[in-house]
Amino acid sequence: LAGNYEELESKLMRKVKENPFVPAGIAGCAAIVAYGLYKLKSRGNTKMSVHLIHMRVAAQGFVVGAMTLGVVYSMYKEYFTKPRVQEK
């Protein structure tokens, strides 16, 4: 059981190092949802559906932004930081 946990933890850390923006996107989405739920009672005259739509749009926007940054980061690593192989 302990060996399986260590293997899972090392696999998770490897995946996080490969794609660092995935956990950032998940954390940002959770933070936006938590903030939206916290502000639910003090939404004033705003309808519940409008509040939930705004919360959903903010969370999706953050996740899409994190995904975009992740793709740009991986493209940068792939094309600019790797040594170029010269063809003969």
N, C-alpha and C positions, 0 to 999 in steps of 0.2 A: 504493500500500500504506500509506504513512504517513497520507494523508488519510483512508482508511477506518478506520484505528486511532484517529485523533483523533475522528472522527465517532462511533465506537462508545464511546469513553471519555466523550464529552460526553453521549451518550444514557444511558449507565450512571449518570453523576453526576446527571442530571436525574431519573432513576427513583429514585435513592437519596434525593434531596431530597423527592420526592413521597411516598415510603413509607419513612421511616427505620427502621422496625421490622423490615423484611424482612431486611436484612443483619444486624441484631442477632439475630434469631431463628436465622438460619443459623449465625452465629458461636457462639451459645450452644449450639446442637445439636452442632456440631463439638467444642466444648470439653467438653461432657458425655460425648460418645463417647470422646474422647481420654483423659479422666480415668478412665472406666470400663475402657478397655483398659489403662491404666497400673496400675490396681488389680486387674487380672485375676489376677495371681499371688498376691496377698496377700488373697484372698477368704476364707481360712480353711476352715471346714467347709461353706460355702455351695455348693450345686450350681451348675454352670455355667449351666444353664437359668434358675435363679432370679436369678443375677447379671445375665444378659442381659436378662431381663424387667424388672428394676429399672432397668437402664440405659436401656432403650427407653422406659419410662414417664417417667423423668426428662427425657429428651430431648424426647419428645412434649409433656410438660407445659410445658416451657420454650417450645417453638414455639407452642403454643396460647396461652400467656400473652402472647407477643410479638404474635401476630395480634390478640388481644383489645385490647391496648394500641394497636395500629395503627388498629383500627376506631374506638376511642374518640377517638383523636387526630384522625383524619380527620373524624369527626362534629363534634368541637369546632371544627376549622377551618371546616367547612362552615356550621355553624349559629350559631356565637357570634362568630367573628372577622370574617366577611364583613359588609360594611355591608348593612343591611336595605333592601330596595327598598320604598318606600311606594307603595301603590296609590292612585290618585285616583278 
